[in-house]
């Protein structure tokens, strides 16, 4: 039962991250009009670096697709980890009202990291 739950949550997380990456490339989800000014400024600053958003989007798409396949899931976690650190920091410092969503995503990611810890320790030579 535990493994089945983890698989469902990993697929959910993977689909959510793929959707986020595709939205960064194709902008099909409308931007809410009531975003805090700090978020708008941060997004504008990131858009000034023309290659940054496509890079993040590709990392999200590749990592999210890897999360969907059980065999590539540990590598997918490593690919999306830096992006998820950024997501957590934005929700923590810029948009604290949406922090619970980021914490749920991090709970799933943390469980995946814990379940595949033996593979990550092998990367460190332990």
Order of alpha helices (4+ residues) and beta strands (2+ residues): alpha-alpha-alpha-alpha-alpha-alpha
